[in-house]
């Protein structure tokens, strides 16, 4: 449960509003929106503007779309500065901040590594050699980027590839919720591929309830979040296997993590932090989450057992 109920978020709550479900595709996955609609809301029109907003973000930050601004930056020669639109600049600003705070466990510059491991648009069957990983690592690293936060300009150091897949989806969730608020739709639940944010309340006064993802282990107690002005993101290897890369080594991580869920006011921050804690592993992730005050749950594998760690900040929000 959230520690505070935001009275301003209750403005315009209409008990007679009907709940409308909208959906579509983006970023290689699905998007879904549940909203409390007043009679003047045009569902088809709302869906259209949501899809257009998401398509615009893909055109900026997709590493799968060759014509995206991100791919254009990746192809740029060393020394070239690129002016970023506001969305892209906001993601880079947050991504580089979390890269520093996590000691590089989250890094938005691992595009060459994800490509090398076949986790991008170019599939690969055989694992890369150590020499290949070392070569990609030598061209990567968030510290190599020069980013002017005030002007939103970024400098290509030469051969570096951005990959924002660990943060852009969360940003898109926030962006859609903000877009709806601009259209005076302030009570909604937005989800993109499992990352979600809840704004306001349901018409009956209940919060938007979200169940945290977890490996299929019945011994793990289900955890339900009242997503009132809160976002939830989960990162883990229990579905796709060990597919997360450690930006510091260039290798796939095999550290026993099943899943990491982070609850935050920002879906973008929750997305990136969930990735960072996954990379750091059960002990390192727990230590950083406790130190930074993150609201997080870490599930790790110990043989046939699943171990659960709840951060101190999350313990304070639990309602037994």
N, C-alpha and C positions, 0 to 999 in steps of 0.2 A: 504494500500500500504506500502511496506517496506520503511524505511527511507533512505536506501542506496542501490543502485544497485551494486552488487559485480561484478566488471569487470572480475575477474578471473573465475567466474561461467559461463561466456559467451564463454569461450575457447572451441573450437571444435563444436560450434553450426553450424549445416549444414541445410540450408533452404530446401534442397532436401531430408532430412531424413524423413522416414515414421514413423508414430506413431504406436506402437505395444502394444496391451493389453495382459497381462498375469494374471493368477489368480490361486488360489488354496485354501486349507484349512489349518488352524493352530489355536492353542489355543482356540478351540471351536468356531471359527468364520471363516471368509474368509480373504484372502489377495488378493490385486490387485495392479498391477504395470502398469503404462503407461510410455513408454519410447520412446525417439527419437532414432530410430535405423538406423545406417549406413548399407550399403550393406553387410558388413562382420559379422554382428551380427546374431547369430544362436538362434532364439527365443526358440526352444525346449531346447537347452543347457542352456540358461539363466534361463529358468523356473526351470530346474533341480537343478541348483546350489542354486537358491533362496529357493526352497523347502528343500533342504538338510541343508541350514543354519538355517532355521526356525525349522526344526526337531531337530537340535542340541540344540537350545535354549530351546525347550520344554523338552528335555531330562535332561537339567540342572535345570530348574526353574518352572516346572509345579507342582501345588499342586493337580492336577487331575491324574497324572501318578504315580502309586505307586513305580515304579522303578527309578524315577527321583532323582537327587542329593538332591533337596530340601526335598523331602519326606524322603530320607535317613537321612538327618540332623534332620528332625522333630522327627524321631524315636530314635535318638541317646541318650544315657544316659547323665545325667548331668555331666559337666566337660570335655566332649570330644571336641577336636578341629578338625575342618574340613577345609582342604585346598580347596579353591574355584578356579575354572578356571577364566580366565580374564573377561568373560562376566558376570558371576554371581557376581564376586567381584565388577565390575563397577556398577551394579545395586544396590548392598548393600551399596556401598559408597555414591551414590546419594540418595538412599532411606533414609538412616540414617541422612544425612545432611538436607533433606527436613523435616524429622520428627522433628528434633530439631528446624528448622526455623519456622515450623508451630505450635509449641507447642503440638505436638503429634496428630494433626488433620489428618495427614498422618502417618501411622505406618505400616511397613512391617512385623510386628510380630503378626497379628491378625488372624492367621490361625485357632486357636481353636474357636474363635468367629464366623468366617464365617462358619465353620463346624457346630457349635452349632445352628446357625440360618438357616441351610439348604441351604446355598449359595455356597457350594462347591460340592464335588462329592457325598455327602450323603444327599439326599432331606429330608426335614422335614415339616410336615403340621402344627403342633401346635407350637406356640411361646415358646421359652425357659423360664424357671422361673427366677426370680431375683437371686435365689441362684445359678442356673447354670451359669448365666452371671457373677456373682461375682467370681465363681470358675475359669472360663476361664480367666477373667481379672487378677486374681491373678497369673496366669502362663504366662501372656502376658506382652508386654511392651518393646519398643525399648531400653530403658535404661538398661534392663537386659542383653542385648547382649554385649559381648566383641568382637570387630572386629579390627583386625590388618590391617589397610588400606595398609600398605607397602607390606606385605606378602600375603594379601588376605585370611587370616585365620580367622575363626569365631568359637566362643565357644558356645556350647549348655549349657544354664544355668540349664536346667532340666525341661522338659515338655513344652517347648515353641515351637510353630509351626509358621513357616514363611508362608506368603501368599503375593506373589509379583504381584497379578493380577492387582493392581492399578498402576504399573510402568513397568512391563516386556513387555507388549504389545507395549508401546511407545519405549522402548529400541530396540525391534525387528524391528520396523519401521526404526529407525536410522541405525540399523545394515544392513538391506537390502539395504538401500540407499548407505551406505559405501561400501558394497560388489559390487554394480554396478559400483561405482566410481573406484574401484580397477580393474575392467574389462574395464575401459575407457568409461563407459556409465555414463555420467555426467549430462544428461538432462532427468529427470524422476520425476514421482509422485508416491509415495509409500503409500499404505493405508492398515491398518489391523484393521478391525472391527470399522471403523470410525475415528481412529487416523491416521494422515497422515503427510508427509513431502514432500516438493517440492524442487527439486534441479535443477539449471540452468533454461532453458526456453524451450518453445515449438518451433518447427522448424520455425514457422511463426514470432517468436520474442515476442509472447505473453507469459505472465507468466502462470503457472499452477493455474487456478482459483479453489478455494474451497469455498463452501457455508457452513457457520456455522450451525450446527444442532440447532433446536429450537422446542419448543412445537408448535402444530398446532393452532396458534393464528394469524389470519390475521392482527391484529393490531400491531404485532411485525415487525418492518422493517427488511427485509432480509439484511444479512451482508455477503459480498463476500470478500474473502481474496486472495491477490496475493501471492501465496505460492512460493516466490522466496527466497530460502535458509531459509525458515520458516516452522515450524511444527505447527499443530493444533490438540488439543485434547479437547474432550467434555465429561463432566460427568453430569449425571442428572437422575431424577426419573420420568420423564414424560412418559417414555415408559414402564418400568417395575414396576412402583410404588415405594414406599419408601423402596428401597432395600440396600441403602448405610448405613454402620455401622459407628458409632462414636467410634473410638478406645479408647476414654477416658472414656466412660460409658458402652460400650459393647452392646448398644441398637441401633436399627434402628433409623435413624434420621427422624424427621418429622418437618422440619423447613421452609417449604414453597418454597424451591429451586425447580425450574423447570429444569434449566440446567446451567452449567458453562462451558464456552469455554476459553481456554488459548492458546495464540499464543506465540511461543518461538523458539529459534534456535534449540532446542533439543526436539524431540518428547517425549523422556523419561521424561524430566523435565515437559513438558506441561501436560503429563498424570498424574503424581503425584500431581502437583499443582492443576489441575482441581478437583481431588478427595479431596484435603485438603480444598479448598475453598467451595466445596459442603458441607462438614462436618461443617464448621464454620458458614454457613448460610448467608443470605443476608447482614446483617450488619457486622458481624465478617469477612466474606470473603471479603467484599469490603474494610474494614479497612486494612486487611493484604495485599491485592493486591495493594492498594495505597501506603502503607508503603514500600513494597519491589519493587515497580516499575514494577509489572507484567502487561502484556498486556492481559486484560481479559474482558469478558462480562458475567454478571450474570443476569439471568432471574428468577424472583421469582413470586410465585402465591399470589394474594391478592383477595380472593374470586373468582369472575369470571374474574378478570383482571390479566394480566401478566405485571409485572413491569420490566423494563430494566435498568441495571446499567452498565455504560461503564467506565472502569478505565482511569485515566488521561493519562497513557502511551498509551492506545489504541486511545484515542481522538486525540493524536498527529499524528496518522497514518491514520486517516480517510480522505478520499478524497470525499468531497460532490459534 
